[in-house]
Amino acid sequence: MSKTPNIRPLTKSDLGEFNSMGKTVRGYAIELDGEVIGIAGVLHTRPLQAFSRMKDELREYPKTIVKVIKMFKDVLKNYDMPVYAIASETEYNSTKVLERIGFELMNNRNYVWIP
């Protein structure tokens, strides 16, 4: 059994129940003992969409979460168009995380990152 999660590039197969609508993605998957416990990336739609999901197991590894947030900021540097996100209603600090990454509030829970 692993003691720390492994962070690797995201693949469409990591998305599971997340409907990628046949679009490509760029981002990261976080694995623990071969199971994906978190994902974060950009879905290549028009407009571009940021997304993330995490299972409760990942909450036990706050340093890994912070590391992936920093890595996600670097992913955004690959884009020359705005990337949109909707802050989670169930993750209490989702708005703070989006703002830390560089997203700006548009309205309600809708955010945009502008290159």
C-alpha positions as CSV (number, residue, x, y, z in Angstrom):
1,M,0.0,0.0,0.0
2,S,1.4,3.4,-1.0
3,K,2.0,6.1,1.5
4,T,1.8,9.0,-0.9
5,P,-0.3,9.6,-3.9
6,N,1.3,9.6,-7.4
7,I,0.6,12.6,-9.7
8,R,0.7,11.9,-13.4
9,P,-0.7,13.4,-16.7
10,L,-4.4,13.1,-17.1
11,T,-5.9,10.8,-19.8
12,K,-9.5,10.6,-21.0
13,S,-9.8,7.2,-19.4
14,D,-9.2,8.9,-16.0
15,L,-12.4,10.9,-16.3
16,G,-14.7,8.0,-15.5
17,E,-18.2,9.3,-15.0
18,F,-17.2,12.8,-16.2
19,N,-18.5,13.3,-19.7
20,S,-15.7,14.7,-21.8
21,M,-18.0,14.8,-24.8
22,G,-15.3,13.3,-26.9
23,K,-13.0,16.3,-26.4
24,T,-9.4,16.2,-25.4
25,V,-8.1,17.2,-22.0
26,R,-4.9,18.5,-20.4
27,G,-4.2,18.1,-16.7
28,Y,-3.3,15.7,-13.9
29,A,-4.6,12.6,-12.2
30,I,-3.7,11.7,-8.6
31,E,-3.5,8.0,-7.9
32,L,-3.2,6.1,-4.7
33,D,-2.6,2.3,-4.9
34,G,-3.5,2.3,-8.6
35,E,-6.9,4.1,-8.0
36,V,-7.5,7.6,-9.3
37,I,-8.6,9.7,-6.3
38,G,-8.4,13.1,-7.9
39,I,-8.4,14.8,-11.3
40,A,-7.8,18.4,-12.4
41,G,-7.6,19.7,-15.9
42,V,-8.9,21.7,-18.8
43,L,-11.5,20.3,-21.2
44,H,-10.9,21.4,-24.8
45,T,-14.3,22.7,-25.6
46,R,-15.3,26.2,-26.9
47,P,-15.0,27.9,-24.5
48,L,-12.3,26.0,-22.6
49,Q,-13.5,24.6,-19.3
50,A,-11.5,23.9,-16.1
51,F,-12.6,21.0,-13.9
52,S,-11.6,19.0,-10.9
53,R,-12.9,16.2,-8.8
54,M,-11.5,14.5,-5.7
55,K,-12.4,11.6,-3.5
56,D,-12.4,11.8,0.2
57,E,-9.1,9.8,0.4
58,L,-7.2,12.7,-1.2
59,R,-8.2,15.0,1.7
60,E,-5.7,13.1,3.8
61,Y,-2.9,14.5,1.6
62,P,-3.1,18.3,1.8
63,K,0.5,18.7,0.5
64,T,-0.4,16.7,-2.7
65,I,-3.5,18.9,-3.2
66,V,-1.3,22.1,-2.9
67,K,1.2,20.6,-5.3
68,V,-1.5,19.8,-7.9
69,I,-2.9,23.3,-7.6
70,K,0.5,24.7,-8.4
71,M,0.9,22.3,-11.3
72,F,-2.5,23.3,-12.6
73,K,-1.4,26.9,-12.7
74,D,1.3,25.9,-15.0
75,V,-1.2,24.0,-17.3
76,L,-3.1,27.3,-17.8
77,K,0.1,28.9,-19.2
78,N,-0.4,26.7,-22.3
79,Y,-3.6,28.6,-23.3
80,D,-4.0,31.9,-25.1
81,M,-7.7,32.0,-24.7
82,P,-9.9,32.4,-21.6
83,V,-10.6,29.3,-19.5
84,Y,-13.9,29.1,-17.6
85,A,-14.8,27.4,-14.3
86,I,-17.8,27.0,-12.0
87,A,-17.0,26.9,-8.3
88,S,-18.3,23.8,-6.6
89,E,-21.2,24.2,-4.3
90,T,-20.0,21.3,-2.1
91,E,-16.3,22.1,-1.7
92,Y,-16.3,25.0,0.8
93,N,-13.0,26.5,-0.4
94,S,-13.5,26.1,-4.1
95,T,-13.8,29.9,-4.7
96,K,-10.5,30.5,-2.8
97,V,-8.7,27.9,-4.8
98,L,-9.9,29.3,-8.1
99,E,-8.8,32.8,-7.1
100,R,-5.4,31.5,-5.9
101,I,-4.9,29.9,-9.4
102,G,-5.7,33.2,-11.0
103,F,-9.4,32.9,-11.9
104,E,-11.6,36.0,-11.5
105,L,-15.2,36.0,-10.4
106,M,-17.6,36.9,-13.2
107,N,-20.9,36.4,-11.4
108,N,-22.4,34.0,-8.9
109,R,-20.1,31.0,-8.9
110,N,-18.8,31.5,-12.5
111,Y,-15.1,32.3,-12.9
112,V,-12.8,33.1,-15.8
113,W,-9.0,32.9,-16.2
114,I,-7.7,35.3,-18.8
115,P,-4.2,34.8,-20.2
